[in-house]
Amino acid sequence: MSDAVVLDLTADTITLLEQLVNIESVSKNEQRIADAVEAALRPLGHLDVSRHGNTVVARTSLGLPERVVIAGHLDTVPLNDNLPAVRDGDVLRGLGTCDMKGGVAVMLRLAATVPAPNRDLTFLFYEAEEIESEFNGLHLLSQSDPDLLQADFAILMEPSDAVIEAGCQGTLRVDVTTRGERAHSARSWMGVNAIHKAGAILDRLNAYEARRPVIDGLEYHEGLNAVFINGGVAGNVLPDVCTVQVNHRFAPDRSEAEAAAYVRDFFAGFEVELTDSAPGALPGLDRPAAKEFVEAVGGEVNPKFGWTDVARFSALGVPAVNFGPGDPMLAHKQEEYVPVEQVLRCESVLTTWLGA
Amino acid sequence: MSDAVVLDLTADTITLLEQLVNIESVSKNEQRIADAVEAALRPLGHLDVSRHGNTVVARTSLGLPERVVIAGHLDTVPLNDNLPAVRDGDVLRGLGTCDMKGGVAVMLRLAATVPAPNRDLTFLFYEAEEIESEFNGLHLLSQSDPDLLQADFAILMEPSDAVIEAGCQGTLRVDVTTRGERAHSARSWMGVNAIHKAGAILDRLNAYEARRPVIDGLEYHEGLNAVFINGGVAGNVLPDVCTVQVNHRFAPDRSEAEAAAYVRDFFAGFEVELTDSAPGALPGLDRPAAKEFVEAVGGEVNPKFGWTDVARFSALGVPAVNFGPGDPMLAHKQEEYVPVEQVLRCESVLTTWLGA
């Protein structure tokens, strides 16, 4: 096809990043970028390349004692009048610069420039991270080819300001519901107001004290928050149902089941329905590969509070960290950008760590 | 027009009622029924008949010391597969039988059969009671021809189980709002949860104690109820706004302004916006016409808790009561019906009270 893009992995990393950003790849439209990534990797003789939908896997098979996964997603959130990329002083602006083609550019450069790493490498360029889990390339690969995810350590190159964010907290949602009895509001003593009963739910939330466990030297910080509340039938009717949707963020020393039990106990006496759950990920900083990586980066490590795909590795027994260029607070913002210096620093740190 | 209906005011009241019910007259579609009512009243020489939109007014002018308004609306709520009328043992079923063509039938019979009443009479057959106030025939008449509403006493023939329900409570609505600051729910300490802050609003509502003032011997019963609550942005975001819509029903010894001040004071410290307000109506049972009417009915009087158009008379200085056939709890229900006995009893009581 005439619109196929040829990526030049010998170009400087920022030029490569700009090329990647200018291949529009909103979730479910990743074919062109996956084609370009696959075409750029195929000629590299030290890598075994395979294609799975619009996910591309490239592996060394050097028989080294340790294997590391380096992963990044190819898709972006929807366009918001923020393409093509614009070089603006020390930053590159545009959709996907921060989340997360900066990381993808670094991965491609490592694949091209480190043909003899000190650890075996598995590069995962995957599709559909920004949408429902069922389409997520990592999820699909964990179902179809779980062996390809096996490693001693994984680095997810999501934006983390080029600082290691280790592990991640889990997340679950429950609907906490109160029930009453409808009545005309002019004769309210004939009914039971379900919204008024929800006051006791909010009282408990207001009394909540967050657990802040320290794991591998990192202080996590849990949370329990109403994210929605809804009740009401009509302006003259006592409502018979009120539902509070509560989001619990839990530190990775608790399993999903333990966290769900905690929330059920917290709301004892109320109707509680679990609607959504994803496990946390332990930081795993006690593993040798992780320790050496932390040293290579300079020793700074923060806990990851939000949920990320590192949990998918953790679920497979692979410790994983987030480490990538870009401010995570800029992800999904129209004005997202990535500092050139962070992209180059991530590349440099990883190149050094991989012994090149 | 060939579909014009001719009402026979000399027929028995239930036959007349059935005729009225079978003229479909959902709000804003009252022309046929208003035409039929006007045509039936015009030949009655003791009445001055005037037409105002689809509202029909018929008055005696006998120069008597006292004037009484008897009022009823011609419209119904929407069809719900409940026409035509069905005679079922001791009741008549169908749309409008209860709310409130039973009362309208009684009014038409009084107009025809009491040509020399002991009080001057003003019959008001009005349009659009079931919809927004701006279309309400009584409201329009109070603006265009307020003199036509003047009287010493008014009887609104809304369903009240053929018992006097005196006055009515007022109603107002406020939005009580809390504000916070958005943050990602994984870093909830960075924000302020507006839903959690609404717990204090519900706590106050739960501590509310209803005032039950006795007025003219009738115990009213106020109410303060959340009728809606809404808050939430996304499943992973701390909400920055939560709004509780509160409906206050207040006894008629308080003005709208007093009731609004009470609610603002009750929610002191919160953002309170008044969105809707309608005054109550004092029972006015101290007036001679009202006293005699209560005696004629047999002495039983209940307070009216819900708001009705009696408040429009009260606002004009005319004491008013609700008195009509049918169970008010059946109004707006698909299965509405009216007991024949109640229709006939209302007619009989009023005929006697008017000295015929």
Contacts between the chains, C-beta under 8 A, distances in Angstrom:
chain1	res1	chain2	res2	distance
A	169	B	186	6.2
A	171	B	185	7.9
A	171	B	186	7.2
A	171	B	236	7.6
A	173	B	235	6.2
A	184	B	306	6.4
A	185	B	171	7.9
A	185	B	223	6.1
A	185	B	225	5.2
A	185	B	227	6.1
A	185	B	247	4.7
A	185	B	249	6.3
A	186	B	169	6.2
A	186	B	171	7.2
A	186	B	223	6.9
A	186	B	249	5.0
A	186	B	305	4.4
A	186	B	306	3.8
A	186	B	307	6.8
A	187	B	221	7.7
A	187	B	223	7.8
A	187	B	305	5.2
A	187	B	306	7.3
A	188	B	210	8.0
A	188	B	223	3.9
A	188	B	225	5.1
A	188	B	249	7.4
A	189	B	210	7.5
A	189	B	221	6.7
A	189	B	223	7.5
A	193	B	205	7.8
A	193	B	225	5.5
A	193	B	226	6.4
A	195	B	202	6.9
A	195	B	225	7.9
A	195	B	226	4.0
A	195	B	227	7.7
A	195	B	228	7.7
A	195	B	229	5.0
A	195	B	244	7.3
A	196	B	202	5.9
A	196	B	205	5.2
A	196	B	206	5.4
A	196	B	225	7.4
A	196	B	226	6.2
A	198	B	202	6.3
A	198	B	229	7.3
A	199	B	199	6.0
A	199	B	202	3.0
A	199	B	203	5.4
A	199	B	205	7.0
A	199	B	206	5.3
A	202	B	195	6.9
A	202	B	196	5.9
A	202	B	198	6.3
A	202	B	199	3.0
A	202	B	202	6.2
A	203	B	199	5.4
A	203	B	203	6.9
A	205	B	193	7.8
A	205	B	196	5.3
A	205	B	199	7.0
A	206	B	196	5.4
A	206	B	199	5.3
A	210	B	188	8.0
A	210	B	189	7.5
A	221	B	187	7.7
A	221	B	189	6.7
A	223	B	185	6.1
A	223	B	186	6.9
A	223	B	187	7.8
A	223	B	188	3.9
A	223	B	189	7.5
A	225	B	185	5.2
A	225	B	188	5.1
A	225	B	193	5.5
A	225	B	195	8.0
A	225	B	196	7.4
A	225	B	238	5.8
A	226	B	193	6.4
A	226	B	195	4.0
A	226	B	196	6.2
A	226	B	231	7.5
A	226	B	232	8.0
A	226	B	239	7.4
A	227	B	185	6.1
A	227	B	195	7.7
A	227	B	232	5.7
A	227	B	233	7.5
A	227	B	234	7.1
A	227	B	235	5.4
A	227	B	236	7.1
A	227	B	237	6.6
A	227	B	238	7.3
A	227	B	239	6.5
A	228	B	195	7.7
A	228	B	231	6.7
A	228	B	232	3.2
A	228	B	235	7.5
A	228	B	239	7.4
A	229	B	195	5.0
A	229	B	198	7.2
A	229	B	229	5.5
A	229	B	230	6.9
A	229	B	231	4.8
A	229	B	232	6.5
A	229	B	242	6.5
A	230	B	229	6.9
A	230	B	230	6.0
A	230	B	232	7.5
A	231	B	226	7.5
A	231	B	228	6.7
A	231	B	229	4.8
A	232	B	226	8.0
A	232	B	227	5.7
A	232	B	228	3.2
A	232	B	229	6.5
A	232	B	230	7.4
A	232	B	245	7.0
A	233	B	227	7.5
A	234	B	227	7.1
A	235	B	173	6.2
A	235	B	227	5.4
A	235	B	228	7.5
A	235	B	245	7.0
A	235	B	247	6.3
A	235	B	276	7.5
A	236	B	171	7.6
A	236	B	227	7.1
A	236	B	247	6.6
A	237	B	227	6.6
A	238	B	225	5.8
A	238	B	227	7.3
A	239	B	226	7.4
A	239	B	227	6.6
A	239	B	228	7.4
A	242	B	229	6.5
A	244	B	195	7.3
A	245	B	232	7.0
A	245	B	235	7.0
A	247	B	185	4.7
A	247	B	235	6.3
A	247	B	236	6.5
A	249	B	185	6.3
A	249	B	186	5.0
A	249	B	188	7.3
A	276	B	235	7.5
A	305	B	186	4.4
A	305	B	187	5.2
A	306	B	184	6.4
A	306	B	186	3.9
A	306	B	187	7.3
A	307	B	186	6.8
